[in-house]
């Protein structure tokens, strides 16, 4: 996974919603789950896309990558109320547009 990447010329899509859940291979949703799915809905695009994570290792790699870059962007420090710097208030959505993000 690259630590720093030049994104010049790359098209960006605003995420409207991310849901994470288990995938059950049987049509009725029964049986043991076999994958973790991230369902992503993009602003202006009617159909979501699914990211399939087919192993515990894939989930762990995603979590470690997200945490690594989160800590580089918003270095961890704990305030007296127990929240880490960069954490949104509990009432704020975890998904926000580029316009909402701070420079």
ZIHUZI-V806377 format. One record per residue. N is the residue number from 1. SS is DSSP state (H for helix, E for strand, - for the rest). PSI is psi in radians with two decimals (NA if undefined). D_CENTER is the distance of its C-alpha to the mean C-alpha in Angstrom with 2 decimals. Layout:
<<N	SS	PSI	D_CENTER> <N	SS	PSI	D_CENTER>>
This chain:
<<1	-	2.21	15.49> <2	-	2.47	16.85> <3	-	-0.73	16.76> <4	-	2.33	17.92> <5	-	2.40	18.09> <6	-	2.08	20.28> <7	-	0.35	18.56> <8	-	2.29	21.89> <9	-	-0.01	22.43> <10	-	2.37	18.89> <11	-	2.36	18.03> <12	-	2.57	14.92> <13	-	2.34	13.60> <14	-	2.25	12.48> <15	E	2.19	9.66> <16	E	-0.58	11.57> <17	E	2.49	9.57> <18	E	2.26	6.79> <19	E	2.50	8.70> <20	E	2.34	8.83> <21	E	3.06	12.44> <22	E	2.56	15.31> <23	E	2.22	17.26> <24	E	2.16	21.01> <25	-	-0.31	23.18> <26	-	2.53	26.07> <27	-	-0.52	26.45> <28	-	0.07	26.97> <29	-	0.18	23.79> <30	-	3.05	26.08> <31	-	3.05	26.32> <32	-	2.44	24.13> <33	E	2.57	20.45> <34	E	-0.20	20.01> <35	E	2.85	16.34> <36	E	2.29	12.82> <37	E	2.43	11.31> <38	E	2.04	8.05> <39	E	2.09	9.84> <40	E	2.24	8.89> <41	E	2.28	11.72> <42	E	2.56	12.80> <43	-	2.27	15.47> <44	-	-0.03	18.85> <45	-	2.09	18.07> <46	-	-0.50	19.33> <47	-	2.34	17.84> <48	-	2.88	14.24> <49	E	2.72	13.16> <50	E	2.32	12.07> <51	E	2.08	10.47> <52	E	2.21	12.86> <53	E	1.90	12.63> <54	-	0.12	16.37> <55	-	2.78	17.02> <56	H	-0.63	16.32> <57	H	-0.73	16.42> <58	H	-0.73	13.61> <59	H	-0.79	11.34> <60	H	-0.74	12.91> <61	H	-0.70	12.51> <62	H	-0.81	8.73> <63	H	-0.82	8.89> <64	H	-0.75	11.77> <65	H	-0.78	10.45> <66	H	-0.77	7.59> <67	H	-0.71	10.45> <68	H	-0.85	13.00> <69	H	-0.56	11.75> <70	H	-0.80	10.88> <71	H	-0.49	14.46> <72	H	-0.64	15.91> <73	H	-0.77	14.72> <74	-	1.48	15.39> <75	-	2.37	17.95> <76	-	2.33	18.23> <77	-	2.50	21.30> <78	E	2.26	22.19> <79	-	2.96	24.14> <80	-	-0.48	27.00> <81	-	0.05	25.04> <82	-	0.00	22.61> <83	-	2.56	19.48> <84	E	2.61	17.94> <85	-	2.50	18.32> <86	-	-0.22	15.45> <87	-	2.33	14.35> <88	-	2.75	14.60> <89	-	2.67	17.36> <90	-	-0.50	16.70> <91	-	-0.20	17.68> <92	-	2.45	15.24> <93	-	2.56	12.18> <94	-	-0.30	8.81> <95	-	2.17	8.49> <96	-	2.74	11.45> <97	-	2.89	13.45> <98	-	-0.55	14.78> <99	-	-0.53	17.97> <100	-	-0.41	16.60> <101	-	2.53	15.15> <102	-	2.52	17.91> <103	-	NA	19.51>>
